[in-house]
Amino acid sequence: MSSGKRDIIIQTAQQLFHQSGMGAVTMEEIARVAGMGKSTMYYYFKSKEEIFNAALEVEINDIVLMTIKAISSKDTLPEQLLAFAMVKYEMSRKRKALYKVTETGMDSETLSKYIDIKKANHHQYLIKEKTVMQQLLSGAIHRRELRALNKTEMDQAILIFLSSLRGINREIILHGTDLEPADTIAAFCELFYKGLR
């Protein structure tokens, strides 16, 4: 069986999860909308949770690719940090409503599975983000934009950048601010860069 069918299942499930929430979508509905039999779908995925996990993996990979594309056109670390941060902000902003809808209609067992899947995927996303950040910082050190960082300093810098950015995004998106988000994120990136020099 082709991976094209697997991709169709994932894309269909993503659309249905976005529209109705994970709790409201059934395996039968995914198969029907994807235009294939349940047996074909069960060949690729044994449960709705497996499909949801695969859909999250696709979204994470898309975000990482968008991040790499955004930073690859920038020449300096400050520009790269800002490009990285703005992709994260835009994706967080767009996904706020998506996650609310996705969680709609979940019973406690489904919600528990959903939270476990999100945690596992978040961990995988962090690993990918850290790799991108290591490459950015190493490139800046090589270009002599930054002083040399030992492993501990590199790990700390990456943790501080990613955690701070998540906090800023959460504050702006969930609670709002009178400040312009892009200006606030740019100010953070500049402060971070100056702190590393």
PEBELTA-V32887 format. One record per pair of residues at least 12 apart in sequence whose ideal C-beta (glycine too) atoms are under 7 Angstrom apart, sorted by the first residue. I is the first residue (numbers start at 1). J is the second residue. If there is no record, write none. Layout:
i = (I/I)
j = (J/J)
//
This chain:
i = (1/5/5/5/6/8/9/9/9/9/9/9/10/10/10/10/12/12/12/13/13/13/13/14/16/16/16/17/17/17/18/18/21/21/21/21/21/21/22/22/22/22/22/23/23/23/23/23/24/24/25/27/27/30/49/49/52/53/53/56/56/57/60/60/60/60/63/64/64/66/67/67/67/68/70/70/70/71/71/71/76/77/77/77/77/77/78/78/78/80/81/81/81/82/82/85/85/85/86/86/88/88/89/89/89/92/92/93/96/129/130/133/133/133/134/134/137/137/137/146/146/147/157/161/164/168/168/168/172)
j = (43/36/40/44/44/34/30/34/41/44/45/51/51/54/55/58/30/33/34/30/51/52/55/55/29/30/33/52/55/102/98/101/101/102/103/104/105/106/52/102/106/110/114/104/105/106/107/110/104/105/48/41/48/51/113/117/117/117/121/117/121/121/121/124/125/128/91/128/132/87/84/87/132/132/83/84/87/83/84/136/145/136/140/145/146/193/189/190/193/136/189/192/193/186/189/165/185/189/182/185/165/169/169/181/185/169/173/173/173/162/158/158/161/162/154/158/149/154/157/196/197/197/196/192/188/184/185/188/184)
//
